[in-house]
């Protein structure tokens, strides 16, 4: 058989076998050191990730351990006290947070979704002003929260709006703070709706707004809602800007929207935490637990919403 | 309208030309578009309002204090009778927090990012990515309390040879801020590395490179602009962080690099001063805005730089 074959084929086979052996050899000789470096590198990566998860999770675990002793219904039903950490609670601050957040929702849902619809459905990216708006929103998302507090103090509490140190001023301040987050999330949700849905509606004679409101928006709602919930979760935990717009009052009475002092949950936690007595720190940790449970519930709902209603095209 | 069609087709004997323009001016559509545009423009108005509300008091501040004294002075005592407005101590305090934060967050965040982008099996990634997102949402006041009541005593036990005084420490506050920004670094660097086209990886594998070499010599350099952006954004976030430093770094404007010392940051100064009773129009009131303006300019510069970098890697690979 071998003799029947042309000599050139036999030579090719020999060459291929030789090349294969050489390659295998090259790979094998370099592999020992490489395998060690690779394993060390992989171990370092796992160590990094482990540190990240452990470090962040220990914040949660520590808060639960530290505050567990004070956890009970009176933490929610009792008002704050600067004298009796054993009986003090967070009632007025929780109510304050709820009022502030309701205001935030009223503000960010229409404004955030409106801006997102404009930027995704109407804006012509060739026009400079649309590019300015877009860049501006990206930059606003990175402005430190305390700068929004300054804006709130100078523009909303005093200055042009002159609302005073009230719940409504806090809602406006925090609302503007989380607005870029909502716009960015809503834009992504709207962008995920395929072009063909719009083209179909327009081809059937629908106007631009009919297309947007009856075809695009209903499908984008779960995504938008997820963004809104995440923004609200951020708003609940925000304390820094509220220090400037009056939430530091040690409010012993339930808040009202347009008058009088108020406090919010994270600001009261800060207030308790900055006192030197051990009992107040335990109380602050218990407040953190209440806040974390609230946030965890909202985050889980957002994740569930995203997974349950997410549409695959 | 219909009679137009009938008339023209009778004359020419051809099919009527369909009318492609709208049958009414659609004022409602225009009003809606205008309202949506107003929502979008509001963001520009917010920026303008921020700039104006920072600028006016800052100008009046600089009528009393020379910019040179403000930017180069080494003593910060705006509330004293013999007031002194050298901003350096609180700028150095802020930078010290950022330094310790990045010491923690860069290695840990990048390791997590590389693992998630290059090594993690899909199932693992699907669990860890959202977990990090949720952990990124821990309110900063909780992190501050953790730093003050847990990390600070822990640091003293771990490093007893350092000279610890009082409950506050810039190093501990910095480490806590570092924990806070880890998810930001890992998430953006993960995105950057995943947007590197797989052709580059496959090319390297075909040349006999190991996974380690592909990750460190091919993917990492190819994603470097996104990785730098992640670090810059994280540093900017650390500069703007308020609650952690208010709780854990103290309130003494010391010009020092000692990690165990208590310092004051720009954000903590604003938060602490605005909390007290302070009259409008006084120099102390204007000081808040001058420091706020400095903070705003600093973070805006860093963010714009990062946004440009992110856009660059998007343009190259998408």
Interface residues (C-beta under 8 A of the other chain):
Chain A: X23 X26 X27 X30 X31 X34 X35 X37 X38 X41 X42 X44 X45 X46 X47 X48 X49 X51 X52 X53 X55 X56 X57 X58 X59 X60 X62 X63 X66 X110 X111 X112 X113 X114 X115 X117 X118 X119 X122 X123 X132 X133 X135 X136 X137 X138 X139 X140 X142 X143 X144 X145 X146 X147 X148 X149 X150 X151 X153 X154 X155 X158 X159 X176 X179 X180 X183 X207 X208 X209 X230 X233 X234 X236 X237 X238 X239 X240 X243 X244 X248 X266 X267 X269 X270 X273 X274 X276 X281 X284 X285 X288 X291 X292 X295 X296 X299 X303
Chain B: X22 X26 X28 X29 X32 X33 X35 X36 X37 X38 X39 X40 X41 X42 X43 X44 X46 X47 X49 X50 X52 X53 X54 X57 X107 X108 X109 X110 X111 X112 X114 X115 X116 X119 X128 X130 X131 X132 X134 X135 X137 X138 X139 X140 X141 X142 X143 X144 X145 X146 X148 X149 X150 X167 X179 X182 X183 X186 X208 X210 X211 X212 X213 X215 X216 X233 X236 X237 X239 X240 X241 X242 X243 X246 X247 X267 X270 X271 X274 X275 X280 X288 X289 X292 X295 X296 X299 X300 X303 X304 X306 X307
